[in-house]
Amino acid sequence: VNVDPEIETKTILLKGRKAGTVLHFATATIHFEGAGNVRVRYIPEYLSAETPDLTPDQLVALNIFAREEATAKLKNQKRILDEAKNHSTDQEYRLKQEEYQKLLAYSIMNSPYFNAARLRFAYALTVHRAQGYIGWEQVYADASCCHDNANHSSDSYFRWLYTVTCCSTANIGLLHYPTLNPISNASWQLTPKKISPIVVKPRFYFDPEQSASDKLPVGFDVSNTLFPKIYLTISRLLKGSEWRISDVIQGRPYQQVYELEKNDGSSATVQFSYNKKDETTIQSVRLKPESIDYQTVVSMLSTQPNYQNESIESAANELIQYLSSKGWSTVLVEEKTQYKAFLTFVGVNGHIKLDLNVSGKGLVSSIKVEHVDSEIVLNQFREGLNYVN
C-alpha cells in the first residue's frame, strides 16, 4: 500500500572484521487478503540484492541485534536470576536459568529485527515487451512515466497507456498514476504586480443565444446588438419572481438604465455600463425604499460567465473548483483572448486577481497574481496553496 520514508540504520563491528556490518530496516504497509492492512518491517538490502540472500555477516548481525534487544527487554528477569545464584540451591538455580534461557530464546525468535521480512520485487517486463504474452488476467503498470519521457501531458504518455491495455485480458492496475487536469502542470507566480484595494463591479453576462419567441417592447432601441441581449437576459432572470421591468432608459453613452418594480410597489433602478468590447457591468443599484436588501437584488441579477473559448472555459472552471475547495469564491471572470483570462476571487480578508495563461491544448501554463488587496490577503492565499517561497 505504501512505504514509510524513514529508514533505520544499525551498524556492528564483528570480531576479526576491519569494517562494520551495516543493515537497514524500513517499514511498509502491506494489504493481505482476509487480514487487511499490516505494517511490516523489511530489509532493503535483501530487496535490492542480485540474489535472494543476505551475507553471512549480515545474518550474524541480525542475531546479535535480536539478542541485544531481547537482553534489554529481560533485564529485570536477568537481575532476579543473578540474585538467585547466591540464595538458591544448584538445582533451583538451574531450573530458573533454563526458564530464563527459554524466555530469551523466545524473545530473540520474536524480535522484529530477527524476523524482518525478506521482500523481493516481483518479475517485471516493459509494457511493449509484455504485448507478446497472452493470458494474464491481472497486470500492474508503473504509470509514473512512460518509456520515453516523464511528461504526463504528452501524446506519447497516453499512447503508452493505451499500449498497457493490450497487456491484460481482464484487469489493469496503474501505480503512481498522476493527478491530471488543466492546472496540474501550471507554474504559480505569487509575487503580485500591484497591491491596493480592488474595486469589483459585478459583471453581467448575457445569454449567448436568444429564442426566436423572445419579444422586445415596442420602440426598443436595437441600434446596438448588445441592447437586446441585456434586455432578454434580465427578462429571463426575473421570470417567475415578484419583479418585472417597468421601464428602460436608453440613449446614454455606454449606459443602459433599467427600472424594476415589485408587486408591493417597491422599485430598483439598475444602471448597466458597457465598453467597446461589450463587456457589461452593474454600475449602481438604487432602491426604494432603501430598506430593500441590496444583496438580494444583485444576486437576482447574477449571471454565470459566458465563455468564448472552450480552452479558457475548461481551465477557468478547473481553477475555480480548485480554489473553491480552499475557501475562495469567484467574483469576476474577464476573458481576454483564447490564451488569457483574469479571474478575481474573494476570501475571508479580501480580493485577489489572477492572470490565467492557457496553451493551445487547453492546459494552463502559468497562474500569476496580478493584483491583491493587501499583504494579508496574499499571505492567506499562499498558505492555502501550501506555497513555499
C-alpha positions as CSV (number, residue, x, y, z in Angstrom):
1,V,0.0,0.0,0.0
2,N,2.8,2.4,0.9
3,V,6.3,2.7,2.3
4,D,7.4,4.9,5.2
5,P,10.2,7.3,4.1
6,E,12.2,6.8,7.4
7,I,14.9,4.1,7.3
8,E,16.6,2.8,10.4
9,T,20.3,2.1,10.2
10,K,22.1,-0.3,12.5
11,T,25.9,-1.0,12.4
12,I,28.0,-3.5,14.3
13,L,31.7,-4.4,14.1
14,L,32.1,-8.1,14.2
15,K,35.2,-9.8,15.5
16,G,38.0,-10.0,13.0
17,R,36.4,-7.5,10.7
18,K,38.0,-4.2,9.7
19,A,34.8,-2.6,8.7
20,G,31.4,-2.6,10.4
21,T,28.4,-4.6,9.1
22,V,25.5,-2.4,8.2
23,L,21.8,-3.3,7.9
24,H,18.9,-1.0,7.1
25,F,15.3,-1.5,8.3
26,A,12.3,0.0,6.6
27,T,8.6,-0.2,7.2
28,A,5.9,-0.9,4.6
29,T,2.1,-1.2,4.9
30,I,1.0,-4.4,3.0
31,H,-2.5,-5.5,2.3
32,F,-3.3,-9.2,2.9
33,E,-6.5,-10.8,1.8
34,G,-8.5,-11.6,4.9
35,A,-6.2,-9.7,7.3
36,G,-6.4,-6.2,5.9
37,N,-3.5,-3.7,6.1
38,V,-0.5,-4.8,8.1
39,R,2.7,-2.8,8.9
40,V,5.8,-4.9,8.2
41,R,9.4,-4.2,8.9
42,Y,11.6,-5.4,6.0
43,I,15.3,-5.3,5.0
44,P,16.1,-3.1,1.9
45,E,19.4,-4.9,1.3
46,Y,17.5,-8.2,0.7
47,L,15.1,-6.4,-1.6
48,S,17.8,-5.0,-3.8
49,A,20.3,-7.8,-3.7
50,E,21.1,-9.6,-7.0
51,T,20.2,-12.9,-5.4
52,P,17.7,-13.5,-2.6
53,D,20.3,-13.9,0.1
54,L,21.9,-12.0,3.0
55,T,25.6,-12.3,3.6
56,P,26.9,-14.5,6.5
57,D,28.0,-11.3,8.3
58,Q,24.5,-9.8,7.9
59,L,22.9,-12.9,9.3
60,V,25.2,-12.9,12.3
61,A,24.4,-9.2,12.8
62,L,20.7,-9.9,12.8
63,N,21.1,-12.4,15.6
64,I,23.2,-10.0,17.6
65,F,20.7,-7.2,17.2
66,A,17.9,-9.5,18.2
67,R,19.8,-10.8,21.2
68,E,20.7,-7.3,22.4
69,E,17.1,-6.2,22.1
70,A,15.9,-9.3,24.0
71,T,18.5,-8.9,26.7
72,A,17.5,-5.3,27.3
73,K,13.8,-6.4,27.4
74,L,14.5,-9.1,30.1
75,K,17.0,-7.2,32.2
76,N,14.7,-7.4,35.3
77,Q,14.5,-11.2,34.9
78,K,18.3,-11.4,34.5
79,R,18.8,-9.4,37.7
80,I,16.5,-11.8,39.6
81,L,18.4,-14.8,38.2
82,D,21.8,-13.3,39.2
83,E,20.4,-12.7,42.8
84,A,19.1,-16.3,42.9
85,K,22.6,-17.7,42.2
86,N,23.6,-16.8,45.8
87,H,20.4,-17.8,47.6
88,S,19.2,-20.9,45.8
89,T,20.4,-24.5,45.6
90,D,22.2,-25.6,42.4
91,Q,19.1,-27.5,41.2
92,E,16.8,-24.5,41.8
93,Y,19.2,-22.2,40.1
94,R,19.4,-24.5,37.0
95,L,15.6,-24.5,36.7
96,K,15.4,-20.7,36.9
97,Q,18.3,-20.5,34.4
98,E,16.6,-22.8,32.0
99,E,13.4,-20.8,32.3
100,Y,15.3,-17.5,31.6
101,Q,17.0,-19.1,28.5
102,K,13.6,-20.1,27.2
103,L,12.3,-16.6,27.6
104,L,15.5,-15.2,26.0
105,A,15.2,-17.6,23.0
106,Y,11.5,-16.8,22.6
107,S,12.2,-13.0,22.6
108,I,15.0,-13.5,20.1
109,M,12.8,-15.5,17.8
110,N,10.0,-12.9,18.0
111,S,12.4,-9.9,17.5
112,P,11.2,-7.5,14.8
113,Y,14.8,-7.3,13.6
114,F,15.4,-11.1,13.5
115,N,12.0,-11.5,11.7
116,A,12.4,-8.5,9.4
117,A,10.6,-9.6,6.2
118,R,12.7,-10.7,3.2
119,L,10.8,-9.0,0.5
120,R,11.7,-9.2,-3.2
121,F,10.4,-7.4,-6.3
122,A,8.1,-9.4,-8.5
123,Y,9.3,-10.2,-12.0
124,A,8.5,-7.4,-14.4
125,L,8.5,-6.7,-18.2
126,T,8.4,-3.4,-20.1
127,V,4.9,-2.6,-21.4
128,H,5.9,-3.1,-25.0
129,R,7.7,-6.4,-24.4
130,A,4.6,-7.7,-22.5
131,Q,2.4,-7.3,-25.5
132,G,3.5,-10.6,-26.8
133,Y,2.2,-12.6,-23.8
134,I,-1.3,-14.0,-23.7
135,G,-3.5,-15.0,-20.8
136,W,-2.6,-12.5,-18.0
137,E,-5.7,-11.5,-16.2
138,Q,-4.2,-9.0,-13.7
139,V,-1.4,-6.7,-14.7
140,Y,0.1,-3.8,-12.8
141,A,2.0,-0.9,-14.6
142,D,4.1,1.8,-13.1
143,A,2.3,4.9,-14.5
144,S,4.7,7.4,-13.0
145,C,6.3,7.9,-16.5
146,C,6.2,6.4,-20.0
147,H,9.0,4.8,-21.9
148,D,10.5,7.9,-23.4
149,N,9.7,10.9,-21.1
150,A,8.2,11.9,-17.8
151,N,5.7,14.4,-19.2
152,H,2.2,13.2,-18.3
153,S,0.6,15.8,-20.6
154,S,2.2,14.4,-23.8
155,D,0.6,12.3,-26.5
156,S,3.4,9.8,-26.0
157,Y,2.3,9.2,-22.5
158,F,-1.3,8.4,-23.4
159,R,-0.3,6.2,-26.4
160,W,1.9,4.3,-23.9
161,L,-1.2,3.9,-21.6
162,Y,-3.2,2.6,-24.5
163,T,-0.4,0.0,-25.0
164,V,-0.8,-1.0,-21.4
165,T,-4.4,-2.0,-22.1
166,C,-3.2,-4.6,-24.6
167,C,-1.3,-6.5,-21.8
168,S,-4.2,-8.0,-19.8
169,T,-7.4,-9.9,-20.6
170,A,-9.3,-8.6,-17.5
171,N,-7.8,-6.1,-15.1
172,I,-5.0,-3.4,-15.1
173,G,-3.7,-1.6,-12.0
174,L,-2.0,1.7,-12.6
175,L,0.5,2.5,-9.9
176,H,1.6,6.2,-9.2
177,Y,-0.9,7.5,-11.7
178,P,-0.6,11.3,-11.7
179,T,-3.2,13.9,-11.0
180,L,-4.1,15.3,-14.4
181,N,-6.3,18.3,-15.0
182,P,-5.9,21.6,-16.9
183,I,-4.0,23.2,-14.0
184,S,-1.9,20.2,-12.7
185,N,1.3,21.4,-14.6
186,A,0.8,25.1,-14.2
187,S,3.6,27.3,-12.7
188,W,2.4,29.5,-9.9
189,Q,3.9,33.0,-9.6
190,L,2.7,34.5,-6.4
191,T,4.5,37.9,-6.4
192,P,1.8,40.5,-7.2
193,K,2.2,43.2,-9.7
194,K,0.1,45.5,-7.7
195,I,-1.1,45.7,-4.0
196,S,-4.0,48.1,-3.4
197,P,-7.7,47.8,-2.7
198,I,-9.6,46.0,-5.5
199,V,-13.0,47.5,-6.5
200,V,-15.1,44.8,-8.2
201,K,-18.2,45.8,-10.1
202,P,-20.4,42.7,-10.8
203,R,-20.0,41.6,-14.4
204,F,-23.3,41.0,-16.2
205,Y,-23.0,38.1,-18.7
206,F,-25.9,37.9,-21.1
207,D,-27.4,34.8,-22.7
208,P,-25.3,33.7,-25.7
209,E,-28.4,32.7,-27.7
210,Q,-31.9,34.1,-27.7
211,S,-35.1,32.3,-28.6
212,A,-37.0,33.5,-31.7
213,S,-40.1,33.7,-29.5
214,D,-38.5,36.3,-27.2
215,K,-40.1,39.7,-27.7
216,L,-38.8,43.2,-27.2
217,P,-41.0,46.2,-26.2
218,V,-42.3,48.5,-28.9
219,G,-39.8,51.2,-29.7
220,F,-36.9,49.4,-28.1
221,D,-33.5,50.7,-29.4
222,V,-31.8,47.9,-31.3
223,S,-29.1,50.0,-32.9
224,N,-26.6,48.0,-30.9
225,T,-26.9,44.2,-30.8
226,L,-25.9,44.3,-27.2
227,F,-29.1,46.1,-26.1
228,P,-31.5,43.2,-26.9
229,K,-29.1,40.8,-25.2
230,I,-29.2,42.8,-21.9
231,Y,-33.0,43.1,-22.0
232,L,-33.7,39.5,-22.8
233,T,-31.2,38.2,-20.2
234,I,-32.8,40.4,-17.5
235,S,-36.3,39.2,-18.5
236,R,-35.2,35.6,-18.1
237,L,-33.6,36.3,-14.7
238,L,-36.8,37.9,-13.4
239,K,-39.2,35.3,-14.8
240,G,-41.1,33.6,-12.0
241,S,-40.1,36.3,-9.4
242,E,-42.1,39.2,-8.0
243,W,-40.1,41.6,-10.0
244,R,-40.6,43.0,-13.5
245,I,-39.1,45.5,-15.9
246,S,-41.2,48.7,-15.8
247,D,-39.0,51.0,-17.9
248,V,-35.8,51.1,-19.9
249,I,-33.9,54.4,-20.2
250,Q,-31.7,54.3,-23.4
251,G,-29.7,56.9,-25.3
252,R,-27.0,57.5,-22.7
253,P,-23.4,56.8,-24.0
254,Y,-22.2,53.3,-22.8
255,Q,-25.1,53.1,-20.4
256,Q,-28.5,51.3,-20.1
257,V,-30.8,52.0,-17.1
258,Y,-33.5,49.6,-16.1
259,E,-36.4,50.4,-13.8
260,L,-37.5,47.3,-11.9
261,E,-40.7,47.1,-9.9
262,K,-42.0,44.6,-7.4
263,N,-45.6,43.7,-6.8
264,D,-45.7,45.5,-3.4
265,G,-44.7,48.8,-5.1
266,S,-41.0,48.8,-4.2
267,S,-38.5,49.5,-7.0
268,A,-34.9,49.3,-8.1
269,T,-33.0,51.4,-10.6
270,V,-30.1,49.4,-12.0
271,Q,-27.5,51.2,-14.1
272,F,-25.6,49.0,-16.6
273,S,-22.3,50.2,-18.1
274,Y,-20.6,48.6,-21.1
275,N,-17.4,49.3,-23.1
276,K,-16.4,49.0,-26.8
277,K,-15.9,45.2,-26.3
278,D,-19.5,44.9,-25.0
279,E,-18.2,43.9,-21.5
280,T,-21.1,44.9,-19.3
281,T,-21.1,45.5,-15.5
282,I,-23.7,46.5,-13.0
283,Q,-22.5,50.1,-12.2
284,S,-25.0,51.0,-9.5
285,V,-28.3,50.0,-7.8
286,R,-30.7,52.5,-6.2
287,L,-33.5,51.1,-4.1
288,K,-36.9,52.4,-3.0
289,P,-37.5,52.1,-0.1
290,E,-33.8,51.8,1.0
291,S,-34.8,49.0,3.4
292,I,-34.8,46.6,0.5
293,D,-31.9,44.1,0.7
294,Y,-29.3,45.3,-1.8
295,Q,-27.6,41.9,-2.0
296,T,-30.9,40.2,-2.8
297,V,-31.4,42.4,-5.9
298,V,-27.8,41.9,-7.0
299,S,-28.0,38.2,-6.5
300,M,-31.2,38.1,-8.6
301,L,-29.3,39.7,-11.5
302,S,-26.3,37.4,-11.0
303,T,-25.2,35.6,-14.2
304,Q,-22.7,32.9,-15.0
305,P,-19.7,33.6,-17.3
306,N,-20.3,33.1,-20.9
307,Y,-17.0,31.9,-22.4
308,Q,-16.0,32.4,-26.0
309,N,-13.3,29.7,-25.9
310,E,-13.5,26.2,-24.7
311,S,-9.9,26.1,-23.6
312,I,-10.4,29.1,-21.3
313,E,-13.7,27.7,-20.0
314,S,-12.1,24.3,-19.1
315,A,-9.1,25.9,-17.4
316,A,-11.1,28.6,-15.6
317,N,-13.6,26.1,-14.3
318,E,-10.8,23.8,-13.0
319,L,-9.2,26.7,-11.2
320,I,-12.5,27.9,-9.8
321,Q,-13.3,24.5,-8.4
322,Y,-9.8,24.1,-7.0
323,L,-9.8,27.4,-5.2
324,S,-13.4,27.0,-4.1
325,S,-12.2,23.9,-2.1
326,K,-9.8,26.3,-0.3
327,G,-12.4,28.9,0.6
328,W,-12.1,31.3,-2.3
329,S,-15.2,32.4,-4.3
330,T,-15.2,33.8,-7.9
331,V,-16.5,37.3,-8.3
332,L,-15.3,38.2,-11.7
333,V,-14.0,36.4,-14.9
334,E,-12.5,38.5,-17.7
335,E,-11.8,36.5,-20.8
336,K,-9.2,38.4,-22.8
337,T,-8.2,36.0,-25.6
338,Q,-8.2,32.3,-26.3
339,Y,-5.0,32.1,-24.3
340,K,-5.6,34.5,-21.4
341,A,-8.2,35.4,-18.8
342,F,-8.2,37.4,-15.5
343,L,-10.1,35.8,-12.6
344,T,-10.9,37.7,-9.4
345,F,-11.6,35.8,-6.2
346,V,-12.7,36.9,-2.7
347,G,-11.6,35.2,0.5
348,V,-12.1,36.0,4.2
349,N,-9.8,39.0,4.2
350,G,-10.3,40.4,0.7
351,H,-9.8,40.1,-3.1
352,I,-7.1,38.7,-5.3
353,K,-6.9,38.9,-9.1
354,L,-5.1,36.1,-11.0
355,D,-3.7,36.1,-14.5
356,L,-4.5,32.8,-16.2
357,N,-2.5,31.7,-19.2
358,V,-3.6,28.7,-21.3
359,S,-1.8,26.8,-24.0
360,G,-3.3,25.8,-27.3
361,K,-4.2,22.4,-25.9
362,G,-6.2,23.9,-23.1
363,L,-3.6,23.3,-20.4
364,V,-2.7,26.1,-18.0
365,S,0.9,27.1,-18.5
366,S,1.0,29.7,-15.7
367,I,-1.1,31.4,-13.0
368,K,0.2,34.8,-11.8
369,V,-1.0,37.1,-9.1
370,E,-1.9,40.3,-10.9
371,H,-3.5,42.4,-8.1
372,V,-4.2,41.8,-4.5
373,D,-6.0,43.9,-1.8
374,S,-3.3,43.6,0.8
375,E,-0.3,41.5,2.1
376,I,-2.7,39.8,4.5
377,V,-4.8,38.5,1.6
378,L,-1.7,37.4,-0.3
379,N,-0.4,35.5,2.7
380,Q,-3.7,33.8,3.2
381,F,-3.7,32.8,-0.4
382,R,-0.1,31.5,-0.2
383,E,-0.8,29.5,2.9
384,G,-3.9,28.0,1.3
385,L,-1.8,26.7,-1.5
386,N,0.9,25.4,0.9
387,Y,3.2,27.7,-1.0
388,V,6.9,27.6,-0.2
389,N,8.9,30.6,-1.5
